Amino acid sequence: MLYKGYFFAVDLGATSGRTILGSLIDGKLEQEELTRFPNNLIETGGHFYWDIYALYFEMIRGLKEVARRGVTLTSIGVDTWGVDFVFIGDDGAILRNPVAYRDPHTFGKMEEYFEKVIDKETVYHITGIQLMNFNSLFQFYAMQQDGNTAMCQAQKILFLPDALSWMLTGEAVCEYTIASTSQMLDPRTGDLDERLIRSVGLTREHFGKMVSPGTQIGVLTEEVQKMTGLGPIPVIAVAGHDTGSAVAAVPARDAHFAYLSSGTWSLMGIETKDAIINDMSYERNFTNEGGVEGMTRFLKNICGMWLYERCRKEWSEEVRQLSHPELQGSAMQVEAFRSIINPDDKAFANPSSMIEAIQTYCRKSKQAVPETPAEICRCIFDSLALRYRQVFGWLKDFADFDLNVLHVIGGGSLNKYLTQFTADACGVEVLAGPQECTAIGNIMLQAKASGVVADIWEMRRIIANSVDMIPYHPTGDQATWDAAYERYLEILKMSE
């Protein structure tokens, strides 16, 4: 067999993380999950934090397993969710666990920032980033207003994947795709905007050198080498934003596609050569995030399986013991479109009870109130599919090319009911898979950095040859979906 190297991917999501060993053999990608672990929010002192040390521990544990197996690694890459960051002090130590983006300290701060600092339209037209209260800019503003000690004392500020790579190498960088989620990067210049940085009391020097996906950050420190039993393995800045890595791994045949990265969040978008920043993108609150090889990921963030995951935690032990297909299958026995919500309503951001939040929304909008797990699941899936239709229609307005197929990637691609609903709602062929697209993109970008593959389209050809994609086609019941969509739009107006 023609062997072309082993690559170690650290893939961290907002609820769980994993380490994966990938290799390229005979033109196909093979991967094995080495470890999987929870990523728990820590609530203390009135705030929610991520445990950066626990995540570091899990990276080391995965690397120790590689050493135990005697595998020779070509490189290592880390990807995480966006916007969150770590403060580093003068002595090179982490000053505090990073505050989580779901912390309520930003509630109302975005609006206050627009009123007192820089107006909403100016911020959007500088960054082209979807305006959401938890974006890094508004987190920094909230901390500045609160006199956050860690922020005041920080010498360096590293976005989360860069912070974890720094813990492995001792080298501080600012990777482009993760920086683009901050609401502080100007896609025209490719760097953080000085005016926005200064507006929250920071300087460009607080942040690392801007690097593109595929750049070598450094090698494992002697300390990490000693702990793991490995040598000076290179650490690569992959697309540090997990969606950036995921989109790089979409097994598309050509550029005429849209993608839906389906997980805790649903991210629906297209790839474009240049950022799309205009009055319509501002009005519809679309985002322009950094991609691979100079491309822009033009997309919209949609609250995804977060709704389902939170409800599942609240249900009885008996319900939680059901498999996902069993629970989701029961929802198919419930009347369609009985209850519809706007998945992106602020009521669902981080309520103490997601079930109660959904029921309250339906009650206020004078709909049938879902009571059983099956009814709540059906409400969530119907509503997500209708939201996808709305955003997909907007994407067709923005794209200067035909959208012939929608690729659904990530864990949500395994939900056959929601995926079929998406095909029906959007009226387009849907190709589902792969599930672990983020880790695949991470691995393939390392392979590109090592010279094993030439460009993103060769990456995508290899991925397409390595994974199974399940096709879904509209069932033809278009009139029913059209009627449901009109009702969805009416409900949105009622809740505004």
Protein Blocks (a to p, Z undefined) as FASTA:
>chain_A
ZZebjaddddddfkbccddddddeehiacdddfbdcddddddeehiacddfklmmmmmmm
mmmmmmmnopacfbdcddddehiacdddfkopafbdcddfklcklgoklmmmmmmmcgfk
lmmmmnopacdfkbmklmmmmmmmnopaklmmpmbdcdfklmmmmmmnopacddfklmmm
nopacfknopacfklmmmnopafklpccdddehiafbdcdfklmmmnopacdddddddfb
lklmmmmmoccfblcbcdddddfbccdddddfbdcddfklmmnopacdddeehiacdddd
ddfkkmmmmmmmmmcfklmmpcfklmmmmmmmpcehkbccdfkbfklmopcblklmmmmm
mmmnopacdfbfmlmmmmmmmmmmmmmmmmmmmmmmmpccdcfbdcdedjklmmmmlmmm
mmmmnopacdeddfklmmmmmmmmmmmmnomamblmlmmmmmmmmpccdddddehiamlm
mmmmmmmmmmmmmmZZ
